[in-house]
């Protein structure tokens, strides 16, 4: 299991479009990919779970990857978040 904290940089937070991008990327990996925010855990492969976390711009989340391709999954997830999730 690997994890890393990252700050959401896109100005609108994790609304529908960036949540969809995040989920699409997460589903390419076999690893279980979740993130924690304000004591709650969300499944990064579920758009509803990501939206339900109510993550806004400037919030810090911790991404947790566990599985056979966890290192690649973590680096990819952190990179797309730092790049602004398409915004």
Secondary structure as GFF3:
##gff-version 3
##sequence-region A 1 87
A	DSSP	beta_strand	2	7	.	.	.	ID=ss1
A	DSSP	alpha_helix	16	26	.	.	.	ID=ss2
A	DSSP	beta_strand	32	37	.	.	.	ID=ss3
A	DSSP	beta_strand	40	43	.	.	.	ID=ss4
A	DSSP	alpha_helix	47	52	.	.	.	ID=ss5
A	DSSP	beta_strand	60	66	.	.	.	ID=ss6
A	DSSP	alpha_helix	70	82	.	.	.	ID=ss7
###
